[in-house]
């Protein structure tokens, strides 16, 4: 068994060396709003080079009130987009726009309405 594991390790090392260095894949990622705490991990990964260490050259594009990242994604100007709600991918399906929802970050919408006690 040890011999088999050793052989497999040498084969894997040889394949890794044979692949050589490749250019980083360029990715444009749109956030759902202007830079804020919830996006900190994305910006930190760019700043510290984590994406680059994994072969990705990531450009972040901020969202905002006049930015329609859903349209930019559908038009191919963004590679990935952080949608502000689950209805956006459902709208894409309804309109036969060929996009894929990769993950739901929240199981329930985190938006809430908060008021002081005794108001309204």
Phi and psi restraints in degrees (range 20) as a CNS / XPLOR table:
assign (resid 1 and name C) (resid 2 and name N)
       (resid 2 and name CA) (resid 2 and name C) 1.0 -62.4 20.0 2
assign (resid 2 and name N) (resid 2 and name CA)
       (resid 2 and name C) (resid 3 and name N) 1.0 -37.6 20.0 2
assign (resid 2 and name C) (resid 3 and name N)
       (resid 3 and name CA) (resid 3 and name C) 1.0 -63.6 20.0 2
assign (resid 3 and name N) (resid 3 and name CA)
       (resid 3 and name C) (resid 4 and name N) 1.0 -43.6 20.0 2
assign (resid 3 and name C) (resid 4 and name N)
       (resid 4 and name CA) (resid 4 and name C) 1.0 -61.6 20.0 2
assign (resid 4 and name N) (resid 4 and name CA)
       (resid 4 and name C) (resid 5 and name N) 1.0 -44.5 20.0 2
assign (resid 4 and name C) (resid 5 and name N)
       (resid 5 and name CA) (resid 5 and name C) 1.0 -62.7 20.0 2
assign (resid 5 and name N) (resid 5 and name CA)
       (resid 5 and name C) (resid 6 and name N) 1.0 -43.1 20.0 2
assign (resid 5 and name C) (resid 6 and name N)
       (resid 6 and name CA) (resid 6 and name C) 1.0 -61.4 20.0 2
assign (resid 6 and name N) (resid 6 and name CA)
       (resid 6 and name C) (resid 7 and name N) 1.0 -44.7 20.0 2
assign (resid 6 and name C) (resid 7 and name N)
       (resid 7 and name CA) (resid 7 and name C) 1.0 -62.1 20.0 2
assign (resid 7 and name N) (resid 7 and name CA)
       (resid 7 and name C) (resid 8 and name N) 1.0 -44.4 20.0 2
assign (resid 7 and name C) (resid 8 and name N)
       (resid 8 and name CA) (resid 8 and name C) 1.0 -62.5 20.0 2
assign (resid 8 and name N) (resid 8 and name CA)
       (resid 8 and name C) (resid 9 and name N) 1.0 -37.2 20.0 2
assign (resid 8 and name C) (resid 9 and name N)
       (resid 9 and name CA) (resid 9 and name C) 1.0 -65.1 20.0 2
assign (resid 9 and name N) (resid 9 and name CA)
       (resid 9 and name C) (resid 10 and name N) 1.0 -42.1 20.0 2
assign (resid 9 and name C) (resid 10 and name N)
       (resid 10 and name CA) (resid 10 and name C) 1.0 -65.8 20.0 2
assign (resid 10 and name N) (resid 10 and name CA)
       (resid 10 and name C) (resid 11 and name N) 1.0 -40.0 20.0 2
assign (resid 10 and name C) (resid 11 and name N)
       (resid 11 and name CA) (resid 11 and name C) 1.0 -63.1 20.0 2
assign (resid 11 and name N) (resid 11 and name CA)
       (resid 11 and name C) (resid 12 and name N) 1.0 -44.9 20.0 2
assign (resid 11 and name C) (resid 12 and name N)
       (resid 12 and name CA) (resid 12 and name C) 1.0 -62.4 20.0 2
assign (resid 12 and name N) (resid 12 and name CA)
       (resid 12 and name C) (resid 13 and name N) 1.0 -42.0 20.0 2
assign (resid 12 and name C) (resid 13 and name N)
       (resid 13 and name CA) (resid 13 and name C) 1.0 -63.8 20.0 2
assign (resid 13 and name N) (resid 13 and name CA)
       (resid 13 and name C) (resid 14 and name N) 1.0 -41.6 20.0 2
assign (resid 13 and name C) (resid 14 and name N)
       (resid 14 and name CA) (resid 14 and name C) 1.0 -63.4 20.0 2
assign (resid 14 and name N) (resid 14 and name CA)
       (resid 14 and name C) (resid 15 and name N) 1.0 -41.3 20.0 2
assign (resid 14 and name C) (resid 15 and name N)
       (resid 15 and name CA) (resid 15 and name C) 1.0 -65.4 20.0 2
assign (resid 15 and name N) (resid 15 and name CA)
       (resid 15 and name C) (resid 16 and name N) 1.0 -39.1 20.0 2
assign (resid 15 and name C) (resid 16 and name N)
       (resid 16 and name CA) (resid 16 and name C) 1.0 -63.7 20.0 2
assign (resid 16 and name N) (resid 16 and name CA)
       (resid 16 and name C) (resid 17 and name N) 1.0 -41.6 20.0 2
assign (resid 16 and name C) (resid 17 and name N)
       (resid 17 and name CA) (resid 17 and name C) 1.0 -69.5 20.0 2
assign (resid 17 and name N) (resid 17 and name CA)
       (resid 17 and name C) (resid 18 and name N) 1.0 -35.5 20.0 2
assign (resid 17 and name C) (resid 18 and name N)
       (resid 18 and name CA) (resid 18 and name C) 1.0 -67.2 20.0 2
assign (resid 18 and name N) (resid 18 and name CA)
       (resid 18 and name C) (resid 19 and name N) 1.0 -27.8 20.0 2
assign (resid 18 and name C) (resid 19 and name N)
       (resid 19 and name CA) (resid 19 and name C) 1.0 -69.0 20.0 2
assign (resid 19 and name N) (resid 19 and name CA)
       (resid 19 and name C) (resid 20 and name N) 1.0 -33.3 20.0 2
assign (resid 19 and name C) (resid 20 and name N)
       (resid 20 and name CA) (resid 20 and name C) 1.0 66.6 20.0 2
assign (resid 20 and name N) (resid 20 and name CA)
       (resid 20 and name C) (resid 21 and name N) 1.0 -179.6 20.0 2
assign (resid 20 and name C) (resid 21 and name N)
       (resid 21 and name CA) (resid 21 and name C) 1.0 -77.7 20.0 2
assign (resid 21 and name N) (resid 21 and name CA)
       (resid 21 and name C) (resid 22 and name N) 1.0 141.3 20.0 2
assign (resid 21 and name C) (resid 22 and name N)
       (resid 22 and name CA) (resid 22 and name C) 1.0 -124.2 20.0 2
assign (resid 22 and name N) (resid 22 and name CA)
       (resid 22 and name C) (resid 23 and name N) 1.0 158.3 20.0 2
assign (resid 22 and name C) (resid 23 and name N)
       (resid 23 and name CA) (resid 23 and name C) 1.0 -69.2 20.0 2
assign (resid 23 and name N) (resid 23 and name CA)
       (resid 23 and name C) (resid 24 and name N) 1.0 147.7 20.0 2
assign (resid 23 and name C) (resid 24 and name N)
       (resid 24 and name CA) (resid 24 and name C) 1.0 -66.1 20.0 2
assign (resid 24 and name N) (resid 24 and name CA)
       (resid 24 and name C) (resid 25 and name N) 1.0 142.6 20.0 2
assign (resid 24 and name C) (resid 25 and name N)
       (resid 25 and name CA) (resid 25 and name C) 1.0 -78.9 20.0 2
assign (resid 25 and name N) (resid 25 and name CA)
       (resid 25 and name C) (resid 26 and name N) 1.0 128.4 20.0 2
assign (resid 25 and name C) (resid 26 and name N)
       (resid 26 and name CA) (resid 26 and name C) 1.0 -86.0 20.0 2
assign (resid 26 and name N) (resid 26 and name CA)
       (resid 26 and name C) (resid 27 and name N) 1.0 128.2 20.0 2
assign (resid 26 and name C) (resid 27 and name N)
       (resid 27 and name CA) (resid 27 and name C) 1.0 -132.6 20.0 2
assign (resid 27 and name N) (resid 27 and name CA)
       (resid 27 and name C) (resid 28 and name N) 1.0 137.1 20.0 2
assign (resid 27 and name C) (resid 28 and name N)
       (resid 28 and name CA) (resid 28 and name C) 1.0 -112.4 20.0 2
assign (resid 28 and name N) (resid 28 and name CA)
       (resid 28 and name C) (resid 29 and name N) 1.0 123.2 20.0 2
assign (resid 28 and name C) (resid 29 and name N)
       (resid 29 and name CA) (resid 29 and name C) 1.0 -119.6 20.0 2
assign (resid 29 and name N) (resid 29 and name CA)
       (resid 29 and name C) (resid 30 and name N) 1.0 124.9 20.0 2
assign (resid 29 and name C) (resid 30 and name N)
       (resid 30 and name CA) (resid 30 and name C) 1.0 -99.6 20.0 2
assign (resid 30 and name N) (resid 30 and name CA)
       (resid 30 and name C) (resid 31 and name N) 1.0 132.3 20.0 2
assign (resid 30 and name C) (resid 31 and name N)
       (resid 31 and name CA) (resid 31 and name C) 1.0 -90.8 20.0 2
assign (resid 31 and name N) (resid 31 and name CA)
       (resid 31 and name C) (resid 32 and name N) 1.0 163.2 20.0 2
assign (resid 31 and name C) (resid 32 and name N)
       (resid 32 and name CA) (resid 32 and name C) 1.0 -81.2 20.0 2
assign (resid 32 and name N) (resid 32 and name CA)
       (resid 32 and name C) (resid 33 and name N) 1.0 -7.3 20.0 2
assign (resid 32 and name C) (resid 33 and name N)
       (resid 33 and name CA) (resid 33 and name C) 1.0 -160.4 20.0 2
assign (resid 33 and name N) (resid 33 and name CA)
       (resid 33 and name C) (resid 34 and name N) 1.0 179.9 20.0 2
assign (resid 33 and name C) (resid 34 and name N)
       (resid 34 and name CA) (resid 34 and name C) 1.0 -60.6 20.0 2
assign (resid 34 and name N) (resid 34 and name CA)
       (resid 34 and name C) (resid 35 and name N) 1.0 161.1 20.0 2
assign (resid 34 and name C) (resid 35 and name N)
       (resid 35 and name CA) (resid 35 and name C) 1.0 -53.3 20.0 2
assign (resid 35 and name N) (resid 35 and name CA)
       (resid 35 and name C) (resid 36 and name N) 1.0 127.3 20.0 2
assign (resid 35 and name C) (resid 36 and name N)
       (resid 36 and name CA) (resid 36 and name C) 1.0 -149.3 20.0 2
assign (resid 36 and name N) (resid 36 and name CA)
       (resid 36 and name C) (resid 37 and name N) 1.0 174.4 20.0 2
assign (resid 36 and name C) (resid 37 and name N)
       (resid 37 and name CA) (resid 37 and name C) 1.0 -53.5 20.0 2
assign (resid 37 and name N) (resid 37 and name CA)
       (resid 37 and name C) (resid 38 and name N) 1.0 -38.6 20.0 2
assign (resid 37 and name C) (resid 38 and name N)
       (resid 38 and name CA) (resid 38 and name C) 1.0 -62.9 20.0 2
assign (resid 38 and name N) (resid 38 and name CA)
       (resid 38 and name C) (resid 39 and name N) 1.0 -20.5 20.0 2
assign (resid 38 and name C) (resid 39 and name N)
       (resid 39 and name CA) (resid 39 and name C) 1.0 -98.5 20.0 2
assign (resid 39 and name N) (resid 39 and name CA)
       (resid 39 and name C) (resid 40 and name N) 1.0 2.0 20.0 2
assign (resid 39 and name C) (resid 40 and name N)
       (resid 40 and name CA) (resid 40 and name C) 1.0 -53.5 20.0 2
assign (resid 40 and name N) (resid 40 and name CA)
       (resid 40 and name C) (resid 41 and name N) 1.0 -39.0 20.0 2
assign (resid 40 and name C) (resid 41 and name N)
       (resid 41 and name CA) (resid 41 and name C) 1.0 -62.5 20.0 2
assign (resid 41 and name N) (resid 41 and name CA)
       (resid 41 and name C) (resid 42 and name N) 1.0 -37.8 20.0 2
assign (resid 41 and name C) (resid 42 and name N)
       (resid 42 and name CA) (resid 42 and name C) 1.0 -65.2 20.0 2
assign (resid 42 and name N) (resid 42 and name CA)
       (resid 42 and name C) (resid 43 and name N) 1.0 -46.2 20.0 2
assign (resid 42 and name C) (resid 43 and name N)
       (resid 43 and name CA) (resid 43 and name C) 1.0 -67.6 20.0 2
assign (resid 43 and name N) (resid 43 and name CA)
       (resid 43 and name C) (resid 44 and name N) 1.0 -38.1 20.0 2
assign (resid 43 and name C) (resid 44 and name N)
       (resid 44 and name CA) (resid 44 and name C) 1.0 -63.7 20.0 2
assign (resid 44 and name N) (resid 44 and name CA)
       (resid 44 and name C) (resid 45 and name N) 1.0 -40.4 20.0 2
assign (resid 44 and name C) (resid 45 and name N)
       (resid 45 and name CA) (resid 45 and name C) 1.0 -64.4 20.0 2
assign (resid 45 and name N) (resid 45 and name CA)
       (resid 45 and name C) (resid 46 and name N) 1.0 -36.1 20.0 2
assign (resid 45 and name C) (resid 46 and name N)
       (resid 46 and name CA) (resid 46 and name C) 1.0 -68.2 20.0 2
assign (resid 46 and name N) (resid 46 and name CA)
       (resid 46 and name C) (resid 47 and name N) 1.0 -48.6 20.0 2
assign (resid 46 and name C) (resid 47 and name N)
       (resid 47 and name CA) (resid 47 and name C) 1.0 -62.8 20.0 2
assign (resid 47 and name N) (resid 47 and name CA)
       (resid 47 and name C) (resid 48 and name N) 1.0 -37.3 20.0 2
assign (resid 47 and name C) (resid 48 and name N)
       (resid 48 and name CA) (resid 48 and name C) 1.0 -92.8 20.0 2
assign (resid 48 and name N) (resid 48 and name CA)
       (resid 48 and name C) (resid 49 and name N) 1.0 -3.4 20.0 2
assign (resid 48 and name C) (resid 49 and name N)
       (resid 49 and name CA) (resid 49 and name C) 1.0 81.5 20.0 2
assign (resid 49 and name N) (resid 49 and name CA)
       (resid 49 and name C) (resid 50 and name N) 1.0 15.3 20.0 2
assign (resid 49 and name C) (resid 50 and name N)
       (resid 50 and name CA) (resid 50 and name C) 1.0 -62.9 20.0 2
assign (resid 50 and name N) (resid 50 and name CA)
       (resid 50 and name C) (resid 51 and name N) 1.0 -43.8 20.0 2
assign (resid 50 and name C) (resid 51 and name N)
       (resid 51 and name CA) (resid 51 and name C) 1.0 -60.1 20.0 2
assign (resid 51 and name N) (resid 51 and name CA)
       (resid 51 and name C) (resid 52 and name N) 1.0 -44.9 20.0 2
assign (resid 51 and name C) (resid 52 and name N)
       (resid 52 and name CA) (resid 52 and name C) 1.0 -61.8 20.0 2
assign (resid 52 and name N) (resid 52 and name CA)
       (resid 52 and name C) (resid 53 and name N) 1.0 -37.9 20.0 2
assign (resid 52 and name C) (resid 53 and name N)
       (resid 53 and name CA) (resid 53 and name C) 1.0 -60.8 20.0 2
assign (resid 53 and name N) (resid 53 and name CA)
       (resid 53 and name C) (resid 54 and name N) 1.0 -24.5 20.0 2
assign (resid 53 and name C) (resid 54 and name N)
       (resid 54 and name CA) (resid 54 and name C) 1.0 -104.7 20.0 2
assign (resid 54 and name N) (resid 54 and name CA)
       (resid 54 and name C) (resid 55 and name N) 1.0 19.5 20.0 2
assign (resid 54 and name C) (resid 55 and name N)
       (resid 55 and name CA) (resid 55 and name C) 1.0 80.1 20.0 2
assign (resid 55 and name N) (resid 55 and name CA)
       (resid 55 and name C) (resid 56 and name N) 1.0 22.1 20.0 2
assign (resid 55 and name C) (resid 56 and name N)
       (resid 56 and name CA) (resid 56 and name C) 1.0 -120.8 20.0 2
assign (resid 56 and name N) (resid 56 and name CA)
       (resid 56 and name C) (resid 57 and name N) 1.0 133.4 20.0 2
assign (resid 56 and name C) (resid 57 and name N)
       (resid 57 and name CA) (resid 57 and name C) 1.0 -107.2 20.0 2
assign (resid 57 and name N) (resid 57 and name CA)
       (resid 57 and name C) (resid 58 and name N) 1.0 99.4 20.0 2
assign (resid 57 and name C) (resid 58 and name N)
       (resid 58 and name CA) (resid 58 and name C) 1.0 -100.7 20.0 2
assign (resid 58 and name N) (resid 58 and name CA)
       (resid 58 and name C) (resid 59 and name N) 1.0 130.9 20.0 2
assign (resid 58 and name C) (resid 59 and name N)
       (resid 59 and name CA) (resid 59 and name C) 1.0 -111.8 20.0 2
assign (resid 59 and name N) (resid 59 and name CA)
       (resid 59 and name C) (resid 60 and name N) 1.0 127.2 20.0 2
assign (resid 59 and name C) (resid 60 and name N)
       (resid 60 and name CA) (resid 60 and name C) 1.0 -96.4 20.0 2
assign (resid 60 and name N) (resid 60 and name CA)
       (resid 60 and name C) (resid 61 and name N) 1.0 135.1 20.0 2
assign (resid 60 and name C) (resid 61 and name N)
       (resid 61 and name CA) (resid 61 and name C) 1.0 -118.6 20.0 2
assign (resid 61 and name N) (resid 61 and name CA)
       (resid 61 and name C) (resid 62 and name N) 1.0 121.3 20.0 2
assign (resid 61 and name C) (resid 62 and name N)
       (resid 62 and name CA) (resid 62 and name C) 1.0 -73.5 20.0 2
assign (resid 62 and name N) (resid 62 and name CA)
       (resid 62 and name C) (resid 63 and name N) 1.0 145.3 20.0 2
assign (resid 62 and name C) (resid 63 and name N)
       (resid 63 and name CA) (resid 63 and name C) 1.0 -86.3 20.0 2
assign (resid 63 and name N) (resid 63 and name CA)
       (resid 63 and name C) (resid 64 and name N) 1.0 -168.6 20.0 2
assign (resid 63 and name C) (resid 64 and name N)
       (resid 64 and name CA) (resid 64 and name C) 1.0 161.6 20.0 2
assign (resid 64 and name N) (resid 64 and name CA)
       (resid 64 and name C) (resid 65 and name N) 1.0 -177.4 20.0 2
assign (resid 64 and name C) (resid 65 and name N)
       (resid 65 and name CA) (resid 65 and name C) 1.0 -65.8 20.0 2
assign (resid 65 and name N) (resid 65 and name CA)
       (resid 65 and name C) (resid 66 and name N) 1.0 -25.2 20.0 2
assign (resid 65 and name C) (resid 66 and name N)
       (resid 66 and name CA) (resid 66 and name C) 1.0 -109.3 20.0 2
assign (resid 66 and name N) (resid 66 and name CA)
       (resid 66 and name C) (resid 67 and name N) 1.0 15.6 20.0 2
assign (resid 66 and name C) (resid 67 and name N)
       (resid 67 and name CA) (resid 67 and name C) 1.0 -114.2 20.0 2
assign (resid 67 and name N) (resid 67 and name CA)
       (resid 67 and name C) (resid 68 and name N) 1.0 125.4 20.0 2
assign (resid 67 and name C) (resid 68 and name N)
       (resid 68 and name CA) (resid 68 and name C) 1.0 -110.1 20.0 2
assign (resid 68 and name N) (resid 68 and name CA)
       (resid 68 and name C) (resid 69 and name N) 1.0 84.7 20.0 2
assign (resid 68 and name C) (resid 69 and name N)
       (resid 69 and name CA) (resid 69 and name C) 1.0 -66.3 20.0 2
assign (resid 69 and name N) (resid 69 and name CA)
       (resid 69 and name C) (resid 70 and name N) 1.0 -25.6 20.0 2
assign (resid 69 and name C) (resid 70 and name N)
       (resid 70 and name CA) (resid 70 and name C) 1.0 -61.3 20.0 2
assign (resid 70 and name N) (resid 70 and name CA)
       (resid 70 and name C) (resid 71 and name N) 1.0 -43.2 20.0 2
assign (resid 70 and name C) (resid 71 and name N)
       (resid 71 and name CA) (resid 71 and name C) 1.0 -68.0 20.0 2
assign (resid 71 and name N) (resid 71 and name CA)
       (resid 71 and name C) (resid 72 and name N) 1.0 -40.5 20.0 2
assign (resid 71 and name C) (resid 72 and name N)
       (resid 72 and name CA) (resid 72 and name C) 1.0 -63.9 20.0 2
assign (resid 72 and name N) (resid 72 and name CA)
       (resid 72 and name C) (resid 73 and name N) 1.0 -37.2 20.0 2
assign (resid 72 and name C) (resid 73 and name N)
       (resid 73 and name CA) (resid 73 and name C) 1.0 -65.8 20.0 2
assign (resid 73 and name N) (resid 73 and name CA)
       (resid 73 and name C) (resid 74 and name N) 1.0 -47.1 20.0 2
assign (resid 73 and name C) (resid 74 and name N)
       (resid 74 and name CA) (resid 74 and name C) 1.0 -62.9 20.0 2
assign (resid 74 and name N) (resid 74 and name CA)
       (resid 74 and name C) (resid 75 and name N) 1.0 -31.7 20.0 2
assign (resid 74 and name C) (resid 75 and name N)
       (resid 75 and name CA) (resid 75 and name C) 1.0 -83.7 20.0 2
assign (resid 75 and name N) (resid 75 and name CA)
       (resid 75 and name C) (resid 76 and name N) 1.0 -4.7 20.0 2
assign (resid 75 and name C) (resid 76 and name N)
       (resid 76 and name CA) (resid 76 and name C) 1.0 85.1 20.0 2
assign (resid 76 and name N) (resid 76 and name CA)
       (resid 76 and name C) (resid 77 and name N) 1.0 10.1 20.0 2
assign (resid 76 and name C) (resid 77 and name N)
       (resid 77 and name CA) (resid 77 and name C) 1.0 -86.3 20.0 2
assign (resid 77 and name N) (resid 77 and name CA)
       (resid 77 and name C) (resid 78 and name N) 1.0 -12.8 20.0 2
assign (resid 77 and name C) (resid 78 and name N)
       (resid 78 and name CA) (resid 78 and name C) 1.0 -123.9 20.0 2
assign (resid 78 and name N) (resid 78 and name CA)
       (resid 78 and name C) (resid 79 and name N) 1.0 146.0 20.0 2
assign (resid 78 and name C) (resid 79 and name N)
       (resid 79 and name CA) (resid 79 and name C) 1.0 -89.8 20.0 2
assign (resid 79 and name N) (resid 79 and name CA)
       (resid 79 and name C) (resid 80 and name N) 1.0 -35.3 20.0 2
assign (resid 79 and name C) (resid 80 and name N)
       (resid 80 and name CA) (resid 80 and name C) 1.0 -139.7 20.0 2
assign (resid 80 and name N) (resid 80 and name CA)
       (resid 80 and name C) (resid 81 and name N) 1.0 153.6 20.0 2
assign (resid 80 and name C) (resid 81 and name N)
       (resid 81 and name CA) (resid 81 and name C) 1.0 -144.1 20.0 2
assign (resid 81 and name N) (resid 81 and name CA)
       (resid 81 and name C) (resid 82 and name N) 1.0 138.5 20.0 2
assign (resid 81 and name C) (resid 82 and name N)
       (resid 82 and name CA) (resid 82 and name C) 1.0 -92.0 20.0 2
assign (resid 82 and name N) (resid 82 and name CA)
       (resid 82 and name C) (resid 83 and name N) 1.0 105.2 20.0 2
assign (resid 82 and name C) (resid 83 and name N)
       (resid 83 and name CA) (resid 83 and name C) 1.0 -81.2 20.0 2
assign (resid 83 and name N) (resid 83 and name CA)
       (resid 83 and name C) (resid 84 and name N) 1.0 143.4 20.0 2
assign (resid 83 and name C) (resid 84 and name N)
       (resid 84 and name CA) (resid 84 and name C) 1.0 -73.8 20.0 2
assign (resid 84 and name N) (resid 84 and name CA)
       (resid 84 and name C) (resid 85 and name N) 1.0 -13.7 20.0 2
assign (resid 84 and name C) (resid 85 and name N)
       (resid 85 and name CA) (resid 85 and name C) 1.0 -156.9 20.0 2
assign (resid 85 and name N) (resid 85 and name CA)
       (resid 85 and name C) (resid 86 and name N) 1.0 169.4 20.0 2
assign (resid 85 and name C) (resid 86 and name N)
       (resid 86 and name CA) (resid 86 and name C) 1.0 -78.2 20.0 2
assign (resid 86 and name N) (resid 86 and name CA)
       (resid 86 and name C) (resid 87 and name N) 1.0 -9.6 20.0 2
assign (resid 86 and name C) (resid 87 and name N)
       (resid 87 and name CA) (resid 87 and name C) 1.0 -74.9 20.0 2
assign (resid 87 and name N) (resid 87 and name CA)
       (resid 87 and name C) (resid 88 and name N) 1.0 -25.6 20.0 2
assign (resid 87 and name C) (resid 88 and name N)
       (resid 88 and name CA) (resid 88 and name C) 1.0 -61.1 20.0 2
assign (resid 88 and name N) (resid 88 and name CA)
       (resid 88 and name C) (resid 89 and name N) 1.0 -51.6 20.0 2
assign (resid 88 and name C) (resid 89 and name N)
       (resid 89 and name CA) (resid 89 and name C) 1.0 -63.9 20.0 2
assign (resid 89 and name N) (resid 89 and name CA)
       (resid 89 and name C) (resid 90 and name N) 1.0 -32.4 20.0 2
assign (resid 89 and name C) (resid 90 and name N)
       (resid 90 and name CA) (resid 90 and name C) 1.0 -65.3 20.0 2
assign (resid 90 and name N) (resid 90 and name CA)
       (resid 90 and name C) (resid 91 and name N) 1.0 -37.7 20.0 2
assign (resid 90 and name C) (resid 91 and name N)
       (resid 91 and name CA) (resid 91 and name C) 1.0 -64.5 20.0 2
assign (resid 91 and name N) (resid 91 and name CA)
       (resid 91 and name C) (resid 92 and name N) 1.0 -37.4 20.0 2
assign (resid 91 and name C) (resid 92 and name N)
       (resid 92 and name CA) (resid 92 and name C) 1.0 -61.6 20.0 2
assign (resid 92 and name N) (resid 92 and name CA)
       (resid 92 and name C) (resid 93 and name N) 1.0 -43.7 20.0 2
assign (resid 92 and name C) (resid 93 and name N)
       (resid 93 and name CA) (resid 93 and name C) 1.0 -61.4 20.0 2
assign (resid 93 and name N) (resid 93 and name CA)
       (resid 93 and name C) (resid 94 and name N) 1.0 -45.7 20.0 2
assign (resid 93 and name C) (resid 94 and name N)
       (resid 94 and name CA) (resid 94 and name C) 1.0 -60.6 20.0 2
assign (resid 94 and name N) (resid 94 and name CA)
       (resid 94 and name C) (resid 95 and name N) 1.0 -33.8 20.0 2
assign (resid 94 and name C) (resid 95 and name N)
       (resid 95 and name CA) (resid 95 and name C) 1.0 -95.8 20.0 2
assign (resid 95 and name N) (resid 95 and name CA)
       (resid 95 and name C) (resid 96 and name N) 1.0 10.3 20.0 2
assign (resid 95 and name C) (resid 96 and name N)
       (resid 96 and name CA) (resid 96 and name C) 1.0 56.9 20.0 2
assign (resid 96 and name N) (resid 96 and name CA)
       (resid 96 and name C) (resid 97 and name N) 1.0 36.1 20.0 2
assign (resid 96 and name C) (resid 97 and name N)
       (resid 97 and name CA) (resid 97 and name C) 1.0 -88.7 20.0 2
assign (resid 97 and name N) (resid 97 and name CA)
       (resid 97 and name C) (resid 98 and name N) 1.0 123.1 20.0 2
assign (resid 97 and name C) (resid 98 and name N)
       (resid 98 and name CA) (resid 98 and name C) 1.0 -78.6 20.0 2
assign (resid 98 and name N) (resid 98 and name CA)
       (resid 98 and name C) (resid 99 and name N) 1.0 78.2 20.0 2
assign (resid 98 and name C) (resid 99 and name N)
       (resid 99 and name CA) (resid 99 and name C) 1.0 -127.7 20.0 2
assign (resid 99 and name N) (resid 99 and name CA)
       (resid 99 and name C) (resid 100 and name N) 1.0 162.0 20.0 2
assign (resid 99 and name C) (resid 100 and name N)
       (resid 100 and name CA) (resid 100 and name C) 1.0 -123.0 20.0 2
assign (resid 100 and name N) (resid 100 and name CA)
       (resid 100 and name C) (resid 101 and name N) 1.0 130.0 20.0 2
assign (resid 100 and name C) (resid 101 and name N)
       (resid 101 and name CA) (resid 101 and name C) 1.0 -80.7 20.0 2
assign (resid 101 and name N) (resid 101 and name CA)
       (resid 101 and name C) (resid 102 and name N) 1.0 121.1 20.0 2
assign (resid 101 and name C) (resid 102 and name N)
       (resid 102 and name CA) (resid 102 and name C) 1.0 -84.3 20.0 2
assign (resid 102 and name N) (resid 102 and name CA)
       (resid 102 and name C) (resid 103 and name N) 1.0 -43.4 20.0 2
assign (resid 102 and name C) (resid 103 and name N)
       (resid 103 and name CA) (resid 103 and name C) 1.0 -158.2 20.0 2
assign (resid 103 and name N) (resid 103 and name CA)
       (resid 103 and name C) (resid 104 and name N) 1.0 150.7 20.0 2
assign (resid 103 and name C) (resid 104 and name N)
       (resid 104 and name CA) (resid 104 and name C) 1.0 -102.5 20.0 2
assign (resid 104 and name N) (resid 104 and name CA)
       (resid 104 and name C) (resid 105 and name N) 1.0 116.8 20.0 2
assign (resid 104 and name C) (resid 105 and name N)
       (resid 105 and name CA) (resid 105 and name C) 1.0 -71.5 20.0 2
assign (resid 105 and name N) (resid 105 and name CA)
       (resid 105 and name C) (resid 106 and name N) 1.0 -40.6 20.0 2
assign (resid 105 and name C) (resid 106 and name N)
       (resid 106 and name CA) (resid 106 and name C) 1.0 -112.7 20.0 2
assign (resid 106 and name N) (resid 106 and name CA)
       (resid 106 and name C) (resid 107 and name N) 1.0 144.4 20.0 2
assign (resid 106 and name C) (resid 107 and name N)
       (resid 107 and name CA) (resid 107 and name C) 1.0 -79.5 20.0 2
assign (resid 107 and name N) (resid 107 and name CA)
       (resid 107 and name C) (resid 108 and name N) 1.0 -24.9 20.0 2
assign (resid 107 and name C) (resid 108 and name N)
       (resid 108 and name CA) (resid 108 and name C) 1.0 -134.0 20.0 2
assign (resid 108 and name N) (resid 108 and name CA)
       (resid 108 and name C) (resid 109 and name N) 1.0 151.4 20.0 2
assign (resid 108 and name C) (resid 109 and name N)
       (resid 109 and name CA) (resid 109 and name C) 1.0 -60.7 20.0 2
assign (resid 109 and name N) (resid 109 and name CA)
       (resid 109 and name C) (resid 110 and name N) 1.0 124.3 20.0 2
assign (resid 109 and name C) (resid 110 and name N)
       (resid 110 and name CA) (resid 110 and name C) 1.0 -81.3 20.0 2
assign (resid 110 and name N) (resid 110 and name CA)
       (resid 110 and name C) (resid 111 and name N) 1.0 -1.2 20.0 2
assign (resid 110 and name C) (resid 111 and name N)
       (resid 111 and name CA) (resid 111 and name C) 1.0 -74.7 20.0 2
assign (resid 111 and name N) (resid 111 and name CA)
       (resid 111 and name C) (resid 112 and name N) 1.0 136.7 20.0 2
assign (resid 111 and name C) (resid 112 and name N)
       (resid 112 and name CA) (resid 112 and name C) 1.0 -140.0 20.0 2
assign (resid 112 and name N) (resid 112 and name CA)
       (resid 112 and name C) (resid 113 and name N) 1.0 159.3 20.0 2
assign (resid 112 and name C) (resid 113 and name N)
       (resid 113 and name CA) (resid 113 and name C) 1.0 -106.8 20.0 2
assign (resid 113 and name N) (resid 113 and name CA)
       (resid 113 and name C) (resid 114 and name N) 1.0 124.6 20.0 2
assign (resid 113 and name C) (resid 114 and name N)
       (resid 114 and name CA) (resid 114 and name C) 1.0 -118.7 20.0 2
assign (resid 114 and name N) (resid 114 and name CA)
       (resid 114 and name C) (resid 115 and name N) 1.0 137.2 20.0 2
assign (resid 114 and name C) (resid 115 and name N)
       (resid 115 and name CA) (resid 115 and name C) 1.0 -138.7 20.0 2
assign (resid 115 and name N) (resid 115 and name CA)
       (resid 115 and name C) (resid 116 and name N) 1.0 161.1 20.0 2
assign (resid 115 and name C) (resid 116 and name N)
       (resid 116 and name CA) (resid 116 and name C) 1.0 -72.6 20.0 2
assign (resid 116 and name N) (resid 116 and name CA)
       (resid 116 and name C) (resid 117 and name N) 1.0 149.2 20.0 2
assign (resid 116 and name C) (resid 117 and name N)
       (resid 117 and name CA) (resid 117 and name C) 1.0 -56.7 20.0 2
assign (resid 117 and name N) (resid 117 and name CA)
       (resid 117 and name C) (resid 118 and name N) 1.0 139.4 20.0 2
assign (resid 117 and name C) (resid 118 and name N)
       (resid 118 and name CA) (resid 118 and name C) 1.0 85.2 20.0 2
assign (resid 118 and name N) (resid 118 and name CA)
       (resid 118 and name C) (resid 119 and name N) 1.0 -2.6 20.0 2
assign (resid 118 and name C) (resid 119 and name N)
       (resid 119 and name CA) (resid 119 and name C) 1.0 -89.7 20.0 2
assign (resid 119 and name N) (resid 119 and name CA)
       (resid 119 and name C) (resid 120 and name N) 1.0 139.9 20.0 2
